[in-house]
Amino acid sequence: QPPAFGFLFDVDGVLVRGSQAVPAARQAFQRLVDSSGRLRVPVVFLTNAGNCLRSAKARELSQALRLQVSPEQVILSHSPLRLFSQFHHKCMLVAGQGPVEENAQHLGFKHVVTIEALRKAYPLLDMVDQSRRPKDLPPPATGFPTIEGVILFGEPVRWETSLQLIIDVLLSNGNPGAELQDIPYPHLPVLACNMDLLWMAEAKMPRFGHGTFLLCLENIYKKVTGRELKYEALIGKPSTVTYRYAEYLIKEQAEKQGWKSSIRRLYAVGDNPMSDIYGANLYNNYLKSAHQNQVQAEVKRSPQAASPQTEDHLELRKDCSSSVESCESILVCTGVYRHNADVPSNTEECMTESVFHGHRDFCFDPSLVEASYVVQDVHDAVELAFKKENWS
C-alpha cells in the first residue's frame, strides 16, 4: 500500500552526533527501506547546517546511515534562498564558512563577495588581531563593487572579523571604504539562515550555533546605532517557508517513486524544542489555517510569520497543491533535549523550556515548543509513526 505520510528528519542530535551515527538511526532506516535498500516512505533530511554543499551533506548521511541519500532529499538552512530571486542579481556579501561562494551560486546568486575578499580589499577594517594588521598603509581600493545586501549562511570562524565587516557594510550603505556619513536606516537587506542558539555535537554540552552569532550582531548594531537590526528574511527551522519547501520535496519524491496516494501527514523528528518542535508545530498551525482558507488572515495575526517570507511560501504553494493535513512533531532525547534522561511517562505534562532560546523575531509561545510526542530516539519515532499509520 503506498504511503500517505512522510518523514522530516533533523540530523544533528537525531541521526548523528558530530561525525558519529546515533546507533538508533541505522535501526530506524532498516525499518524504512525494502529488501533492495530503497525507501518505502518519502524522507527529507531537514537540517539547519549550512556550511557545506547539499551533495556533501548527502554523502555524509549516506555513509552514516549506510543508505543512498541523494542531494534532492537534503534541505540545508539556506536551501529556500533559491526562492528569493529578487536578490539573485544584486551584489551580496556572504558570511559563514565552507564553500560560501559555491553555495550562493547554486542558489542562484550571480554576484557575491566573501568576507575574506572584502578584508583583502580594505585591510584597515580588520584590526582586532594585531598579527593581521597591515604593516604599511595600503593603497586605496579601486573598482570594488558597492554591496547591495548581506547573506548570513552560518557561523564564521573569525567572529570578530565578520562582525566588524558586516557592521561596516551596514553603516556605510555598502561602501565600507568610504568615510562614515549619516547612518542609513533602514539599512541594506539582511538574509539570515539558521537561527539555532545551540546544537549538539560529540561534546556532553551543547555548542554555540549561528543564532549565537546573530545575537552578537544584533546587539552590536543596536549598541552602535540605537536602532534594531532588521532582517529581510529568516531562513531555516523554525521558519514556515522551510517546512513548505520540505513538503514540496516530499511530494516530488513520492511522485518519482510512482506512489499514487496523496501525502496527508508529515512526521517531523527533532531534538531541539526551539527549532525542530517549534517549526513543526508552527507549520502544523499554518496547514490548519490553509485548509480553512484563512492563510492571509493567519499571516497578519501571527507574530511568528515574518512578512518578507509570506509571498515566497505562498508562491511555492501554487506549485504544490496542499493535500497535507498535518505536521506532527516528535521530540527525541539523544541531542539538545534532556540528553540521556528517561522518557517522561506523561508527555502532556512534560516540562517545556523556562528560558527562551529562540530568535528575537519569533515570539515565545509555550504551546509551540511542546512536542506532539516525546520518545527516546529516532527508531522509537519511526515505530510510533508506523503504529499511528497502521503501516508496517
C-alpha positions as CSV (number, residue, x, y, z in Angstrom):
1,Q,0.0,0.0,0.0
2,P,1.5,3.4,-1.0
3,P,2.4,5.6,2.0
4,A,0.1,8.6,2.8
5,F,2.8,10.1,5.1
6,G,6.4,11.2,5.0
7,F,9.3,12.0,7.5
8,L,11.2,15.2,8.0
9,F,14.4,14.2,10.0
10,D,16.6,16.6,11.7
11,V,20.3,15.5,11.5
12,D,22.5,16.7,14.4
13,G,21.3,15.1,17.7
14,V,18.8,12.8,15.9
15,L,20.8,10.8,13.3
16,V,24.4,11.8,14.1
17,R,26.4,13.4,16.9
18,G,29.3,15.2,15.2
19,S,30.7,12.6,12.8
20,Q,29.3,9.6,14.7
21,A,26.0,8.0,13.8
22,V,23.4,7.6,16.6
23,P,23.0,3.8,16.9
24,A,19.2,4.0,16.7
25,A,19.4,5.8,13.4
26,R,20.7,2.8,11.5
27,Q,18.0,0.7,13.1
28,A,15.4,3.2,12.1
29,F,16.5,3.2,8.5
30,Q,16.5,-0.6,8.4
31,R,12.7,-0.3,9.0
32,L,12.3,2.4,6.4
33,V,13.9,0.5,3.4
34,D,12.8,-2.5,1.5
35,S,14.8,-5.6,0.7
36,S,16.6,-3.9,-2.1
37,G,17.6,-0.9,0.0
38,R,15.0,1.6,-1.4
39,L,13.0,3.8,0.9
40,R,9.4,2.7,1.4
41,V,8.3,6.1,2.6
42,P,9.4,9.6,1.4
43,V,12.1,11.1,3.6
44,V,13.6,14.6,3.7
45,F,16.6,15.4,5.9
46,L,15.9,18.9,7.3
47,T,19.0,20.4,8.9
48,N,19.9,23.9,10.0
49,A,23.5,23.2,8.9
50,G,24.6,25.5,6.1
51,N,28.4,25.5,5.9
52,C,28.6,22.8,3.2
53,L,27.0,21.8,-0.1
54,R,23.9,19.6,-0.3
55,S,25.9,17.0,-2.2
56,A,28.5,16.9,0.6
57,K,25.8,16.5,3.3
58,A,24.1,13.8,1.3
59,R,27.4,11.9,1.1
60,E,27.9,12.3,4.9
61,L,24.4,10.9,5.6
62,S,24.9,8.0,3.1
63,Q,28.0,7.0,5.0
64,A,26.5,7.4,8.4
65,L,23.2,5.6,7.7
66,R,24.6,3.1,5.2
67,L,21.9,4.3,2.8
68,Q,22.0,6.0,-0.6
69,V,20.9,9.6,0.1
70,S,20.5,12.0,-2.8
71,P,21.1,15.8,-2.6
72,E,17.4,16.3,-3.5
73,Q,16.5,14.7,-0.1
74,V,18.6,17.3,1.8
75,I,17.4,20.7,2.9
76,L,20.1,22.9,4.4
77,S,19.3,26.0,6.3
78,H,19.8,28.2,3.1
79,S,18.1,25.9,0.6
80,P,14.9,28.0,0.4
81,L,17.0,31.1,-0.7
82,R,16.6,29.8,-4.3
83,L,13.0,31.3,-3.9
84,F,14.4,34.8,-3.2
85,S,15.0,35.6,-6.9
86,Q,14.7,39.4,-6.3
87,F,18.2,39.3,-4.8
88,H,19.9,36.9,-7.2
89,H,21.2,39.7,-9.5
90,K,22.4,42.0,-6.6
91,C,25.9,42.2,-5.3
92,M,25.7,40.3,-2.0
93,L,28.2,40.0,0.8
94,V,28.2,36.3,2.0
95,A,29.4,35.3,5.5
96,G,29.9,31.9,7.0
97,Q,32.4,29.1,6.4
98,G,33.0,26.3,3.9
99,P,32.1,26.8,0.2
100,V,30.0,30.0,0.7
101,E,30.6,31.2,-2.9
102,E,29.6,27.9,-4.4
103,N,26.6,27.6,-2.2
104,A,25.4,31.1,-3.2
105,Q,25.9,30.3,-6.9
106,H,23.9,27.0,-6.6
107,L,21.1,29.0,-5.0
108,G,21.0,31.4,-8.0
109,F,23.1,34.4,-6.8
110,K,25.2,35.8,-9.6
111,H,27.4,38.4,-7.8
112,V,28.8,37.6,-4.4
113,V,31.6,39.0,-2.3
114,T,33.1,37.0,0.6
115,I,34.2,38.4,4.0
116,E,37.8,37.4,3.0
117,A,37.6,39.3,-0.3
118,L,36.3,42.4,1.5
119,R,39.0,42.2,4.1
120,K,41.7,42.0,1.4
121,A,40.2,45.0,-0.5
122,Y,40.0,47.0,2.8
123,P,42.7,45.6,5.1
124,L,42.4,48.6,7.5
125,L,39.0,47.4,8.6
126,D,40.2,44.2,10.3
127,M,42.1,45.5,13.4
128,V,41.4,43.1,16.3
129,D,44.1,40.5,15.5
130,Q,47.3,42.5,15.7
131,S,49.2,39.9,13.7
132,R,47.0,40.5,10.7
133,R,47.2,44.3,10.7
134,P,48.9,45.7,7.6
135,K,52.5,46.9,8.4
136,D,52.3,49.7,5.8
137,L,49.4,51.9,4.8
138,P,47.8,50.1,1.8
139,P,46.7,52.0,-1.4
140,P,43.0,52.8,-1.7
141,A,40.9,50.0,-3.1
142,T,39.6,50.7,-6.7
143,G,36.9,49.1,-8.7
144,F,35.4,47.3,-5.7
145,P,31.6,46.9,-6.2
146,T,29.0,48.5,-4.0
147,I,27.4,45.8,-1.8
148,E,23.6,45.7,-2.0
149,G,22.8,43.1,0.6
150,V,24.1,40.6,3.2
151,I,23.6,36.8,3.4
152,L,24.5,35.1,6.7
153,F,24.9,31.4,5.8
154,G,26.2,30.2,9.2
155,E,28.6,30.9,12.0
156,P,32.0,32.1,10.7
157,V,35.4,31.0,12.0
158,R,36.7,34.5,13.0
159,W,33.7,36.1,14.6
160,E,35.4,39.4,15.3
161,T,36.3,39.9,11.6
162,S,32.9,39.0,10.3
163,L,31.1,41.1,13.0
164,Q,33.2,44.2,12.3
165,L,33.0,44.0,8.5
166,I,29.2,43.3,8.4
167,I,28.6,46.3,10.6
168,D,30.9,48.4,8.4
169,V,28.9,47.4,5.3
170,L,25.5,48.2,7.0
171,L,26.8,51.6,8.4
172,S,28.3,52.6,5.1
173,N,25.4,51.5,2.8
174,G,27.6,49.0,1.1
175,N,30.7,51.2,0.7
176,P,33.0,50.3,3.6
177,G,36.0,52.1,2.3
178,A,34.2,55.5,2.5
179,E,34.2,57.9,5.4
180,L,31.2,57.4,7.7
181,Q,28.4,59.9,7.0
182,D,24.8,59.7,8.3
183,I,23.9,56.2,9.2
184,P,21.4,54.8,6.7
185,Y,18.1,53.4,8.1
186,P,16.5,51.2,7.1
187,H,19.9,49.5,6.3
188,L,20.7,47.2,3.4
189,P,18.7,43.9,3.2
190,V,20.0,41.1,5.5
191,L,19.0,37.5,4.9
192,A,20.0,35.1,7.7
193,C,20.0,31.3,7.6
194,N,19.9,29.1,10.8
195,M,18.7,30.7,14.0
196,D,19.8,27.9,16.3
197,L,21.3,29.3,19.5
198,L,22.8,25.8,20.3
199,W,23.4,22.5,18.7
200,M,24.7,19.1,19.7
201,A,28.0,17.5,18.6
202,E,30.2,14.9,20.4
203,A,30.6,17.1,23.5
204,K,28.5,16.5,26.5
205,M,27.1,20.0,26.5
206,P,25.5,21.9,23.5
207,R,27.7,24.1,21.4
208,F,27.1,27.7,20.1
209,G,25.2,27.8,16.9
210,H,24.6,30.6,14.3
211,G,21.9,32.0,16.5
212,T,24.5,33.0,19.0
213,F,26.4,34.9,16.2
214,L,23.2,36.6,15.2
215,L,22.6,37.6,18.8
216,C,26.1,39.3,18.9
217,L,25.4,41.1,15.5
218,E,22.0,42.4,16.6
219,N,23.3,43.7,19.9
220,I,26.4,45.3,18.5
221,Y,24.3,47.0,15.8
222,K,21.8,48.3,18.3
223,K,24.6,49.5,20.7
224,V,26.3,51.4,17.9
225,T,23.2,52.9,16.2
226,G,20.5,52.9,18.8
227,R,18.3,51.0,16.3
228,E,17.1,47.5,15.7
229,L,18.8,45.3,13.1
230,K,16.1,44.2,10.7
231,Y,16.0,41.0,8.6
232,E,14.6,40.8,5.1
233,A,14.1,37.1,5.8
234,L,15.0,34.5,8.4
235,I,15.5,31.1,6.7
236,G,15.9,27.6,8.2
237,K,14.0,26.0,11.0
238,P,11.6,27.1,12.5
239,S,10.5,29.4,9.6
240,T,7.4,28.3,7.8
241,V,8.9,28.7,4.3
242,T,11.5,26.0,5.1
243,Y,8.8,23.5,6.0
244,R,6.8,24.4,2.9
245,Y,9.8,23.7,0.8
246,A,10.3,20.3,2.6
247,E,6.6,19.4,1.9
248,Y,7.3,20.2,-1.8
249,L,10.3,17.9,-1.9
250,I,8.4,15.1,-0.1
251,K,5.7,15.2,-2.7
252,E,8.2,15.3,-5.5
253,Q,9.8,12.2,-4.1
254,A,6.5,10.4,-3.9
255,E,5.7,11.2,-7.5
256,K,9.1,10.0,-8.7
257,Q,8.5,6.7,-6.9
258,G,5.2,6.3,-8.6
259,W,3.2,6.3,-5.4
260,K,-0.3,7.3,-6.3
261,S,-1.8,8.1,-2.9
262,S,-1.6,11.7,-1.7
263,I,0.7,12.5,1.2
264,R,-1.6,13.5,4.0
265,R,0.6,13.7,7.1
266,L,4.2,14.7,7.9
267,Y,6.2,13.5,10.9
268,A,8.9,15.9,11.9
269,V,11.6,14.3,14.2
270,G,14.0,16.5,16.0
271,D,16.0,17.1,19.2
272,N,15.7,20.8,19.7
273,P,12.4,22.2,21.0
274,M,13.2,25.7,19.8
275,S,13.9,24.9,16.2
276,D,12.6,21.4,15.3
277,I,9.5,21.3,17.5
278,Y,8.6,25.0,17.3
279,G,8.9,24.9,13.5
280,A,6.9,21.7,13.1
281,N,4.1,23.0,15.3
282,L,4.1,26.4,13.6
283,Y,3.8,24.7,10.2
284,N,1.0,22.4,11.6
285,N,-0.9,25.6,12.5
286,Y,-0.2,27.0,9.0
287,L,-1.6,23.9,7.4
288,K,-4.8,24.1,9.5
289,S,-5.3,27.7,8.6
290,A,-4.6,26.9,4.9
291,H,-7.3,24.3,4.9
292,Q,-9.7,26.8,6.4
293,N,-8.9,29.2,3.6
294,Q,-7.5,31.7,6.1
295,V,-3.9,31.9,5.0
296,Q,-3.9,35.7,4.7
297,A,-5.7,36.3,8.0
298,E,-3.3,33.9,9.8
299,V,-0.2,35.7,8.4
300,K,-1.5,39.0,9.6
301,R,-2.2,38.0,13.1
302,S,0.7,35.5,13.7
303,P,3.7,37.2,15.3
304,Q,5.9,34.3,14.1
305,A,5.2,34.8,10.4
306,A,7.9,37.1,9.1
307,S,6.2,39.2,6.4
308,P,9.1,39.1,3.9
309,Q,8.7,35.3,3.7
310,T,5.0,35.3,3.2
311,E,5.0,35.9,-0.6
312,D,7.6,33.3,-1.1
313,H,5.9,30.4,0.6
314,L,2.6,31.4,-1.0
315,E,4.3,31.4,-4.4
316,L,5.6,27.9,-3.6
317,R,2.1,26.9,-2.8
318,K,1.0,27.5,-6.4
319,D,3.5,24.7,-7.4
320,C,2.4,22.4,-4.6
321,S,-1.3,21.9,-4.1
322,S,-1.7,21.3,-0.3
323,S,-3.0,17.8,0.3
324,V,-1.0,17.6,3.5
325,E,-3.3,18.0,6.5
326,S,-0.9,17.9,9.5
327,C,2.7,18.0,10.6
328,E,3.2,16.0,13.8
329,S,6.3,16.9,16.0
330,I,8.3,14.1,17.6
331,L,11.0,15.1,20.1
332,V,13.9,12.7,20.8
333,C,16.2,12.6,23.8
334,T,19.5,12.0,22.0
335,G,20.5,15.6,21.4
336,V,19.9,19.1,22.8
337,Y,16.7,18.0,24.7
338,R,17.2,16.1,28.0
339,H,20.3,14.2,26.9
340,N,20.4,10.7,28.4
341,A,17.3,11.4,30.5
342,D,14.5,8.9,30.8
343,V,11.4,9.5,28.7
344,P,8.7,11.1,30.8
345,S,5.8,8.8,31.5
346,N,3.2,11.5,30.7
347,T,4.4,13.6,27.7
348,E,1.4,16.0,28.1
349,E,2.8,17.1,31.5
350,C,6.4,17.3,30.1
351,M,8.1,20.5,31.2
352,T,8.8,23.0,28.4
353,E,11.8,25.3,28.4
354,S,11.7,28.0,31.0
355,V,14.4,30.0,29.2
356,F,13.6,31.2,25.6
357,H,16.3,30.1,23.3
358,G,14.5,31.1,20.1
359,H,15.3,34.0,17.9
360,R,14.3,37.6,18.9
361,D,11.8,37.9,16.0
362,F,9.9,34.7,16.9
363,C,7.6,35.3,19.9
364,F,7.6,32.8,22.6
365,D,4.5,30.6,22.7
366,P,4.8,27.7,25.2
367,S,2.4,25.5,23.1
368,L,4.8,25.7,20.1
369,V,7.7,24.1,22.0
370,E,5.6,21.3,23.3
371,A,6.0,18.2,21.1
372,S,3.1,16.1,20.0
373,Y,5.2,13.1,21.2
374,V,8.4,12.6,23.2
375,V,10.3,9.3,22.6
376,Q,13.8,8.1,23.4
377,D,15.4,8.0,19.9
378,V,14.7,8.1,16.2
379,H,14.0,4.4,16.0
380,D,11.2,4.8,18.5
381,A,10.0,7.8,16.5
382,V,9.7,5.7,13.3
383,E,7.9,2.9,15.2
384,L,5.5,5.4,16.6
385,A,4.6,6.8,13.2
386,F,4.2,3.3,11.7
387,K,1.8,2.5,14.6
388,K,-0.2,5.7,14.1
389,E,-0.4,5.0,10.3
390,N,-1.3,1.3,10.9
391,W,1.6,0.6,8.5
392,S,4.4,-1.9,8.6
